[in-house]
Amino acid sequence: MGAGCKPEALYPGISIYKTRGNYYELVTIGMKGDKIFRGSYTSERYKFDYSNNDTVYKMRARLIDGYVLDRESSNEYDVFLGLTFKEYMRKETKYGYLPHDSIYKYIIDKDPYTEYYRENRSEGFSISDTAVINELIRKGELQKYFNREK
């Protein structure tokens, strides 16, 4: 690593956001420009619950007023696909992975966030803190504990 370069965080922290549409159950991938750098979920099956013939992504939680609490999102790189996690996992399982040229046709929003907040690193919120964070939203105090990025 060269001087002045800082390593990318392994854990990006908790974020809270609103999107242009109802994307809660849809897959995000990471893109830098037109290049996909994060797309596969098959090696990360621990992030999902499989029950009642459904696939639930455990790294997101619904909040009040249309907000979503997310443990892995990135305001900088997230792009939403028009595929639910269940649909995406079925395709990855069937084909082993989804080639990038196939993924491009499912992109529905390259700039999905209308509001985006990143946790102040010292706070230590978790994905299960929905009641506490909902209270912050009610009181209009998100920016006391989260940095607004958008």
Disulfide bonds with the S-S distance in Angstrom:
none
